[in-house]
Amino acid sequence: MARFFSRFRSRDKPANRTAGSSFAFYMGGSTAGKFVNERSAMQMTAVYACVRILSEAVAGLPLHLYRYNDSGGKEKATDHPLYTLLHDEPNPEMSSFVFRETLMTHLLLYGNAYAQIVRNGKGEVIGLYPLMPSKMTVDRDDNGRLFYSYVHSNEEADTMKDETVILQPSDVLHIPGLGFDGLVGYSPIAMARNAIGMAIACEEYGARFFANNAAPSGVLEYPGTLKNPERIRDSWNAQYGGSANSHRVAVLEDGLHFTPISISPNEAQFLETRKFQLNEIARIFRVPPHMVGDLEKSSFSNIEEQSLEFVKYTLAPWIVRWEQSMFRSLFNAEEKKRYFFKFNVEGLLRGDYQSRMNGYATARQNGWMSANDIRELENMDKIPAEEGGDLYLVNGNMIPILATQKTRETEESNSGNEEVLELGDAGSERKRIGR
């Protein structure tokens, strides 16, 4: 095994440049001149909105643990310890919503989400605690086995040194994002730092523009030679710069003349640039623009379809990452044969009330949903079984083909055993009586 991995060391071994969020060659300055990292990117309203939408969507979805039953179907495994951990409380410090929201935020900003798996003496999972991706490194040992290095900050008074803790793959729930080696994911913020840096620059430009009373800068002209131009410039800015000094009357002496530089934000396409950068960031996270406040191309006729596309093409891949990562990390070999995790997205895929009712009516009339099946989807109490809540109805006008064939054969076999009894004169009513 060791020889096998040694031959593929250059490809399989994650280096520091791809581990966690240590993107030394991606993070940092952008072409717009702005420093971009996970924290500075979150100061952008578009990035904050996209991260919040996706993290809250995943955290708000019902997460259930199912088992395969003997009849070939599935049922909720509410008696399994993992059901309570993932559905309600993964640890005593946070709820399931906060836990999933935190990990999803890490996944969107750093490209990886990590949680420590705490087990009891029998190997059962009893707790899940989030770990900061910026402190995690994924590597291989000399035998090619994966291990996780986590820098733990020691806050004790006697020593402030950081401690590196080595964790085995069985002790870490790792949800990787899009990556190049299949082990760790790349940070979307690092990959799109130029687009985000330009958005930060545009926002800072607008803030400075309005801080200067929405007036462009200018040039102070003097016919002679100035001995101390910095003093005159600073004095001018102190007296007339900023929105607090707007509309003050300027007094110029000794032939001093102010010439404004007439470059308006419209000429620089400031508003168009900001709008484009908003859509650019929404494109990075694959969030529909109308969900981050851009309703320019949205209408009542297409906004519902865009919302459904958000569930199918944006949320669905993230949900699959969650389900498969939890399946790999939290189950043992025997449990993997019987149990699986499933997010319930039916609530997000439901249309308006009339469309849902029409769909339920079709399902009820064709016999593949009972009244209790429908009431469960609508979050309503079930009808007791003795009152017919679990009955499956069939439309009386539709019968199976085999039943039709059997009925025809029965009629043909009974046709020779029937006689006609005439009542009254000819043309009167006749009745068939079978022997």
N, C-alpha and C positions, 0 to 999 in steps of 0.2 A: 504493500500500500504506500509506503514512504517513497519508494522508487517511482511509483506512478505519479504522485503529486510533484516530485522534484523535477520531472521532465516538463511540467506545465507551470512552473513556479512564476514565470513572468506574466502569465495571463491570469492565473487563479488567485494569486496573492494580492489582496487589496492593499495599496500603499496609503500613506497619510493623505494624499491628494484626493482620494475618493472616500475615505472613512468618515462617517458622521457628517459633520459640516465643515471639515477642514479643507475648504476649497481655496487654498492659498493662491492658486493661479487664476481663479475666477472672481473671488470676492475682492472688494476694494474699490479703487477709483474707476469710474466709467468714462466714456468718451465725452460726456457732457460736463466732466469735471467734478462730479458729485460722488461722495463715498457711499457705496451701497452694501449693506449687509441685511440680515434678517430683521434687526430692530429698526434700522432707518427706513427699510421698505414698508414696515407696518405703519409708519407715519403718513404714508400716502393713503388717501381715502379710498381709492380704487382697490389697492392691495388689501387694505383692512376689510373692505366690504366683501371681496371675493373669499378671503380666508374665513371670515365670520360666516358667510352663507354656507360654504361647504362643510365647515366643522360643525356648525349647529345642525345642519341637515343630517349628517351621519350620526351625531349624538342623539338626535331626536327620534330616529327610527327605532321601532321595537326590535330588540334582538332576542331571539329565542334559541334554546338548545333542544334539538329533536333527536329522537331515536327511532330506528326502524322496528316495527312490531312484527309479530309472527304472521299476520295476514298480508304482509307485503306493503303496508302503508306506513305512515309516520305518525308520531304523537309527541307532544311536548314532554321533555324529560325534566319535570319540575322537581323531582326527588334527587337529581344529581347536584352535587355541590357547585359545579360550574354555572348552573342556571342562575342561582342567586348572585354569584359574583359578577357575571356579565350583565344580567338584566337589572340588578338593583344596586349592589354595593361591592365594588371590587376590592376596597380596603376601608378601614374604619375612618379614613380622613376625607373621602370624597364619594359622591354618588356616581352611578354609571354614566349619567349624562356628562358630568364634569370630566370624568376619566376619558371618555371617548372624544370629547371636545378638545381636551389637552393633547392627546396623541394625534388627532387629526390636524391640529394646528402645527405640531412639530412636523408631521408628514408633508404639509403644504409648504412650509418655510424652509425646512432643512432637507427634505427629500427622504427622511427616515424617521420612524417612530419606534421608540424602545420602551419596554416596561419590564421591570424585574418580576420574575415568577417566584413566589414564596411557597414552599411545599412543607408538609408535615413529615413525620417519620415514615409514613406509609407511601410517600410519594404523591399524595393528593394536593392539588393546588388550593391554597387557603388565602391567597392574597396576590394582588397585582398593583405595582407601584410604578408610575411614570419615571423615566430617566431622561435627562437632558441630552439630546443628540450631539450638542457641541462638545460634550465631555466623553463621548463614546468613540472607540476605535475598533474596527473589525480586522482581524488578522488570522494567520495560520501558524501553527507551531511547526517544529521540524518534521513531524510525521504527517503534515498536511491537514490536521484537524483544526476546525474553526474555533476561535475563542474571542471573547469580547473584553476589552480593557476599558474600564470606566474610572475616570479621575474623580475621586470623592473628596470634597472639601471638608477638611477637619477644622471645626470652629471651636475647639476647646481652647481654654485660656493658656494652657501651658505650651501648646504648640499650634502653629498656624500652617504647618506644612500640609500639602495635598497628598492624598494617599491613592494609589492606583489599585483598583480591585479587579481581579480576573474572574470573569463569569463564563460558565460553560453555555453552549447553545440551549441546553435544557432549562437554563435559569433565566432566559431572556425571551420575551415576546418581541420579535423584530418584524416590523411591517415596512418593507422597502418600497420606495417609489421607483420611477423610471430611472434605470441605470444602464451601464455598459457591460458590467460583469456578472449581473444576476445576484450579487451579494448585497451591495449597498446602492442606494439611489442618489441621484444628483439633485442638488437644491434647485428648484425652479427660480428662486431669487438670484442665485449665482449665474444660471444660464441666461437669464434675461436682464442682467444688471444694466446694460446700456439703455434698454427701453425704460426701465424703472428710473435710472439716473436722469434721463431726459425729462421724465414726468416730474421728478423732484426739482430739476432746474426750472421748468416752466412754472411750477407752483411758487418757488422762491422769487422768480422774476415778477410774477403778479403781486406777491406780497410787498416786495420792495417798490413796485410801481405805485401802489395805492398808499404805501407809507410815505411816499414823496408827493402826496396830494394829487396823484394821477397826472403828474406833470413830468415830462422828460427832463433830463439833465441839460445843462447848457455850458456856455463858456463865458468867463469873465475876461473882457478885453480892456487893456490899459494902453494908452498911447505911448507911454514911456517904458522904462525898465523898472520892474518891481524887485525890491531888495528881499522881501520875505513873502513869496506868493502863497506858501502854505498857511501863513497866518490869515491872510485875506480869505482864502478858500474856506478855512475852518470857521472863521467868523461869519461868512455868508451862510454856511450850512446851519450854524447854530441859531442864526436869526430868522432864516426863511425856509429851512428844510423841514420836512415832515408835515403830516396832516394837521398837527396842532398849531402850526404857524401859517396855515393857509390864509390867503387873502390879506396878508400883511403888506403894508406899503413899503416898498424898498426905497432907500435913500442912497444914491450913488454920488461919490465925490471925486474930484480931481480927474474928471474925464473917464471914469470907470463905466463900462458898458456891458450889459448882460445880453448874450445871444443864445436863445434856446436851440437845442438840437431837435428838430421836428421829425422824430421817428415815432409814429403812433403804434400802439399794439395792433391795430387793424392792419397796418402795412406789414407788420412782422407776422401776421396771421397767428396772433397769440391765442385767440379763442379756438380756432380750428385745430391748432397744435394740441391744446389741452384736451379737446374732445377726441382727437385721434389717439392720444396716449391713454385715455380712459378705455377706449375699445381695445387698444393694444394689450393692456394689462388684463382685461376681461378675456382676451383671446389666449393668454398664457395659461389661465386657470380653466378655460373652456366654460366660462359662465356667461349665459345670455346677457347682452347689454342691458335689457330692461330690468334685470335683477339688481344692477348696480346704479340704477337711476337714469339710464339713457333710454328714453321712450320715443326717440325720433323715428325709428322704423318699426315701432310696435303699434298694434291696433287691437280692437276687440276681436277681430277675426283670426289673428295669428298668435296672440299672446298665450293662449291656452296650449297651442301646439308647441310653442317654444318652451313652455314649462314642462311638457311631457318629454321633449327632447333633452331637457336638462336632467331628468331622471334617468333616461335610457342611455345617454351618451356621456354624461358627466359623472353622475353619482354611481352608476352601475360598475364601472371599472374600479373605483375606490372601494366599493362594497365587496367586490370579489377579492381584492387584496386583503381586506380585513378578514373575511371568512376563511380563506385558505391559509393565511398566516396563523390565525387562532387554531385552526384544525391541526396544523403541523406542530405547533408549540405546546398546546395545552392537553392533547390527548396522548395516551400511550398506544401501543400497537393494537391491543385488544379493543380499546374504545373507538379507534378509528374505523373499525368494522361495523359499529352500531350507531355511533353518534355523529352529528354534524351541526354546525351553526348556520343560522339563516336570518338575514335582515328582512323585515316585512316592509316592502315598498308599495303594497297595494293601496295604502291611503294616499300616497302621492300620485299614483297613476289613475285614481278615480276622477271621472269627469264631473260635470254639474249634476244636480239632483235629478233632473228629468232623465238624463242619459243613464245614470245608475239604476233608476227604477225600471227603465225599459230593459236594461240588461238583466236585472234580477227577474223580471217577468218572463223573459225568454228562457232563462235557466230553470225557473220554477216549472214552467209549462212543459219543458222538454225532459224533465225528470232528473237532471244532474245536480240540482241544489234543493235542499229542504228549507223549510221556513227558518230553522235554527241556524243553518249555514249562512243565510242572508242576514239574520239578526246579529250574528257574531261579527260579520264584516261591518255592520252599522253600529257596533258597540252597544247593542241592546241586549236585555236579559232574554234568556232562552225560554221557549215554551216547553212546559213539562212533556216528557215523552208519552205519558199516558193520554195527553190531550192532542197528540198528533204532530208535535213539533219536529220530530225526526222523520216523518213520512216523506217519501219521494213520489210525487204524482206523475201521471202520464196522461198526455192529451188523448181523449177518447176517440178522436178522429184518426189517430195514428196507431197502428198495431204492427208488430213484427211481421216480416214476410213469411217466416216459417209458420206463424200462427194462422195466416191467411191460407196457406197450403193445407194445413191440417183441417181447417174448417171446410174447405172444398171437398177433401177426401171423405170427411164425415157425411156431408150432404149427399154425395154420390152413393155411398154405401147404404144410406137410409132411404134412397129414392124408390127402391123396389119393394119396400115394406110398408108402403103407405097406400091408403085407399081414399077415395073421394066419396063423401056423403052428401047427396043432394038434398037440400032443404027447400021444399015448395016446388013451384013450377020451374020450367026452363028459364034460364036467365036470372034466377034468384041467387042469393048469396050461397057460396060454397065454403066448406071448412075442411082442412086437412087434419086427419086423425091418425097418428102413428100407432101401429100395433105394439 
